[in-house]
């Protein structure tokens, strides 16, 4: 049996489902955003490496 918080027990099962779905969606969006930020940082690092004349002191994995 899943642990139910006090406010959840007052909601109908349909409302509970909606709440849980929105929480899951929010978590997935956060993970997707983190992934996009990671890719963008990697690309920026590669661009900086090329602009500075190749992979030098900072390398490709330049941190912002």
N, C-alpha and C positions, 0 to 999 in steps of 0.2 A: 504494500500500500504506500503510495507516494506521500511525502510530507506536505501537508497543506497549511498555508499560513492562515491566521484567523480571518483576515479580510477575504481571502479566497473562498472560505467555507460559506460566506454569506452570498456569494455570487451563484447564479445558475450555472449549469454545466456548459451551456452555450457561451456564456460570458467568460467562464474559465478558459474555454478553448480559445476564444478570441484573445484574451490576455496572454496566454502562453504562446500563441502564434506570433503576436506582436513582439514578445520578448525574444523569441527565436529569430525572427526577421531582423531585429535590431542587432543581435549578436552576429548574424551572418553579414550584415552590412558593415559592421565594424571590422570584421575579418577581411572583407573585400577591400575596404578602404586602406587597411594596413598593408595589404598585398600591393595595391596600386602605389602607395607611397614608397614602399621598398623598391618597386620597379623603377619609379621615377628617379629616386636617389641614385640607383645604379646607372641609369641612362645619363643623368647629369654628370656623374663621376666619369663615365666613358667620354662624354663630350669634352669635359675639362682636360682629361688626359690627352685627347687628340689635339685640342687647342694649344696645349702647352708643349706640343712637339713630341708626342708619343707617351708611352707609359714610363713615367719617371719616378720621382721621389714619392709621390702620393699613391701611385698605382691606380687600378681601375676602381677599386672599392672605396672611393673617396667619400668620407662622411660629410654631411652638411653641418 
